[in-house]
Amino acid sequence: MSVTAAPGFIAGGMHCGVKMRRRDLAIVATDDGQPVAAAGVFTKNKFVAPPVVHSKAQLAASSGEAAAIVVNSGNANAGTGKAGMDDAVAMTDATAKALKIAPEHVLVCSTGIIGYPLPMEKILPAIGALSNNLSKHSHLKAATAIMTTDHVPKESVVKGSNFTLGGMAKGCGMIAPNMATMLAFLTTDAALEPGEMTEMLREASDASFNRLNVDGATSTNDTVFLLANGRAGAVDKAEFQAALTDLCNQLTLLMARDAEGVTKIVHLTVSGAANEAEARACAKAIAENNLVKCSWHGADPYWGRILAAAGSCGVDIDVDKSVVTYGGIVVAEGGMEVPHDADAVLAHMKDAEAEIAIDLGVGDASTTTIGIDLGPGYIKENVVTS
């Protein structure tokens, strides 16, 4: 189980016709219809989709409570103006009516192509049908219903000493380190207040989802929701934070391994930075550099591209003190190649997951980012024809 692993949550998914064949509508809800503590983090994109705007308003109106989340895939309901906002509201109202809960206790998400109106004549009747088929055992149907270009559903569970955390996510493209980076829905039976949940979710997202950089693109719809029904009672806050971060990290790696066109995942560490902001900026620049990503695709330990990307991104770097390593093997120091075991480095780069590090030689700050390679598969996934 995943999003229904914690007692008190049900879910389901079905095909309603937004997509040609695959499931495209999901609902996650409390099993008794009662609102529970809710928190969310959202995209930083200023070209934001109506469901994000509406869900933010819903959380504000309910003072951080929710009883259900309704999600469609295949269409982002972005770039749709007032009509798109009306459709987002209509989806929450239809879900509330079907589940017999207050409209302000429903959150809404959409994911998929931008600029097209939702087929509401298909979605609204399906919400009623799906609402009658939610269960603890239908989590996989929900996880597959939120997928777009994903190849596999993404689910995970973490057990605490006296609580359970479960979640599902979608995302394998249009992902950059800018909260929240995709869609993810998390549930727990821990007793928490909405305000502290929000801070915990931000911290966990920052340590996980925001470390993943598939292509440097920030979506219009990125959202992460956490629902907590309190059935397990009070929990140790530090333990819960660690468990929440663990769950988010597991989902992050599932997204990385399913990234569009991926053949290699790179765990990139930037250290020796003047401050954390500069470390992150440098890691982002390297992970998004197409020349670097192409070298990763070819399993080429081209350390010069790493240094070139670091040196051109505007952060402080002392090249004379810089160090670049592949798989823990030093390949360059002071901006020049040094003798090393080239065969061992090449073997490491041929693995499905590689570790690369650069020390900027300036300070003590560091960060780690998950990046992927760039090859024909990504281009094939993202050629849009209409």
N, C-alpha and C positions, 0 to 999 in steps of 0.2 A: 504494500500500500504506500501511498505518498501523501497527497493532500487530504486524504480521509483517514490517515493513520491515527491521529489524535481522536479520542472519543468525542462524539458530538458533531461531527462534520460529515456531510454527504455531498455527492457530486454526480455529474453525468455529462455525456456528450452525444451528439447526433449529427447527421447530415440534414441540412435544411435547404440547401440550394444556392448558397453564396458561391461555393465551389461546384465544380461539375460532378464530382463523385465522393470525395473524402469528407469525413466529419468536419463541421465548420461552426458548431455552436456548442458552448459549454456553460455549465452553471456549477458553482460551488456555494454551498449554503449550510447554515446550522440545521441540525436535524429536528429542532423544536420550533424553528421560526423566530427564536428570540435573538435580538441584536447582541453582539459581543464587542469587546474592545477591538478597534481597527486602526491600522496605521498604513501609510503609503508613502512611497518616494516616486518621483516622476522625472520625465525627460527635462533637460535644460534647453531643448530646442525651442526657439521663439516661434517657429512655425508649428504650432501645437495643434493636435487633433481635438475635436469636440469632446470625445469620451474622457480625455484627460482633464479638460476644463470642468466638465460636469462632475467627475468623480471627486475632484478637489472640493468643489462646492458641496457635494454630498457629505463628505467628511466634516466639513465646517458646520453644515446645518445640523448634523447629528451629534456634534461634539465628540467625534471619533468613535462612532459605533456603526456596525454593519451586520446584516444577517445573510446577505447573498452577494455574489459577484456573477455577472453575466458577461460572457465573452463571445465575440464572433471572430472568425479568421477568414482570410481570403479577401478582405476589404478593410482598409484602415479607417474609413470614415474620416479622412483628413483632406483638407483642401475642399471642403464641402459647404462652408459657410453656415448660414442660419439653418438651412435645411438639415445639415449634418448635426447641429446641436439639437434640433427638434427630434431627430432620429435617436440620438443618444438618450434623450429624456424619455422617449417612447419605449425604448428597450428597458429602462429601469422601471417605468410604470407598469409595463406588461409583466415583468418578473415579479414585481410587488403584488400585483393582482393575482397572478397564478399561485404564488406562495402564501398569499394572505398575510403580507407584512407591510409595514409602512414604506412608501416610496423612497423616503430619505435614507432608508437602511439598505439600499441596493447600490452597488458600485458597478461600473460598466467599463469594458475595455474592447477595443477593436484592433485588429492587426491584419496587414495585407497591403494591397496596392493603394496608392494615393490618387485622389482626384476623382473618384467615382462615387455616385450615391449608393447607399445601401439598398438592397432589395427588400424593403420592409414588408412587402406583401408576403414574402417567404419567411422572414425572421420572426415576426410577431406571432403567427399561429404556432410556429415551432417552439417558441418559448413556453407556451402553454402545454404542449405535448411533452417537452423535455422535463418540465417541472413535476410531472407525474411519474417520472422514471429516474429519480435521483436515489442513490444508495451509497452505502459505505464501500461497496464492492465495485462501483463504476468509475473509480479514479482513473483507470487507464483510458476509458472512453473520453473522459474530460481532457486528459493529457494529450491525446491524439487530436482532439477537436480544436486545440489552440495552435496547432502546428501550421506553418506556412511552407517555407522552403526546407524546413527541418526534415531529416531523413528518419529520425527515430524520436519517440517521446522521451521526455527528460523528467524523471521522478527520483526523489530521495527521501530518506527518513533518518532522523537522529533521535536517539533515546537519551534522556537525562536521568538523573537519579530518581526524580518523582514527576517527570513530565515527558511529553512526546512532541516532537516537531516534525512536520511533514511538508513537502512542497512539490510543485511541478513548475516547469519553466518552458518557454519556447524562445528560440533565437539561434541563428547561425549566420546571419549577415546583418548589415547595417548596425554594427555594434562598435561603439567607441567608449572610452572611459569617461563618461559624463552621465552621472546618476539619472536614470537607473539602468539603462542599457538594453532592456528587452522586456518581455512580460514574465513575471513570476508570481505565483500565488502560494503563500505559506500559511499554515495553520498550526495552532498549539492549544493544549489544554492548560497551559500555565495561566496563573492569575496575574495580570499586568494592567497598568493604567495606559490609556491611549498616548499620553504625552511621553512617558518613558519608553513605550514601545517604538514611537517614532524615532527617538534618539538612538535606540538600540538598532533599529532597522537601518538607519543612516550609517551607523558605524560598521555594521556587518556588510552592507552594500559597498561601502568604501573600501573594505578590506577584501572584497571578492569580485562582485560584478564589475566594479570600476577598475579592476586590474586587467580585464579582458579587452583586447583591441583586435578585432577581426579585420576591419577595413577603414577605421577612422571616421565612419559615418554614424551620426547620432539620429536615431529615429524620431518621428513625430509623435509616437504613441507609447514610448517606454514607460513601464509602470511595474512596481513591485508592491503587492499588498500582503499584510500580515494580519490574521485574525486570531484572537485569543479568547477562549470561552471561560477560562478560570476553573474548570472542573477539577483540575489537579491541585488547586489551592496555591498558596504562596510558594515561590521558588527562590533559590539562591540567584541573585541577579548576575553575578559574575559567571556562574555556571551556565545560565541561560544565554548570556551574551556569547560565550564561547561556542555553545551548541548552535546558536543562530548563525554565527559566522561560519562554522563548519558546514552547516546545511547549504548556505549560500555558496561556499567554495565548491562543494560537490556539484551543485547545479552549474556553476561557472565552468568547471572542467568538462561537464557533459556537453555544454554549448560549444566549447572550444574544439572538442573532438568531433563535433558534427558541423563545424563551420563550413560555409560554402566553398567548395573546391579544395578543402584542406587536405594536405598530404603530410604536413609536419606542424607540430606545436613547439613553440620556443618559449621557454621560461627565461625572460630577460631581466637581469638585475643591473641597476645603475647605482653605484656607490660613489663615495668621495665627492658628493655634490655639496654646494654651498648651503642648501636648505632643501626641505622635502619638495617644495613647489618646483624647484629647478630639476630635482631628480625625476619627478613625474613628467615634466615637460620634455626632458631629454629622452626618457623611455618612450613616451608617446611619439616623438619625432622618429626614433629608430624603428619602432614597431610599425609605423605607417609608411616608411620609406619604401617605395616600390623596388628600387635597386636592391635594397637589403632583403626584402621579401622574396625577390626572384632568386637571390643567392641561396636563401634558405630552401626554396623549392628544388634547386639543383644540388643540394647538400654540399654547397661550396663554402668553406670557411673563409670568406673574403672579409677579413678583419678591417681592411681599409674603408669599406663601405660603412661599417659601424662607426668608426672614428669620424668619417666625413659627415655622417648624419648628426653625430653629437656636436661636432664643431660648428655646424651651421644653424643650429636651432635656437641660438640666442642665450644659452646658459653659460655660466662661467666654467671654463675648463683649462687646466694646466697640462698641455699636451706633453711636456717634458716629464710629467709625473704620472701620465695616464697608463693604464694597464688594460689589456683586452684578453679574456680567456674564453675558450670553448671547451665545455665539459670539464672545467677545472684546470685545463692546461693553458698556461700562459703562451700566447702566440705573438703578442706585441707589447712593447714597453717603450715609453717615451716617444710614441708616434712611429716606431720602426719595428719591423719583424725581428723576433729573436729565435734562436734555435729551439726547436720543439719536435715532438713526435708527430709528424704530419699524418702518418697512417692512423694513429689513435684518434686524432682530431677528425679526420675524414670518417672514420668508423662511427664516431659519436654523432656527426651530422647526418649520417644515414639512418639513424634511429628515428622512430616516429615522434619522439619528444626529445628536444635538445635543450641544453642549458648554456646560455651565453651571458657574460658579464663584462661590464666596463667600469673602471674606476676613473673618475674625472680628475682626481688628484687635487681637489680644492678644499673639501670639508669632510664632515662626518655623516651627512644625510644620505639615505638610500631608499630605494623602492624596487618593487618587482612587478613586472607586467607580463601577461600572457599574450603572445602574438602568434600569428600563423603565417604560412608561406603564401605566395601568390603564383598561381599557375593557371592553365587553361580552364580548369574546372570552375574557378570563380567567375571568369568572364562568361562562360556558358550559362551560368545560373543567372547572371544579371543583364543579359541582353533582352531588353523589353521590346516586344513588337505589339502593335495594335492594329 
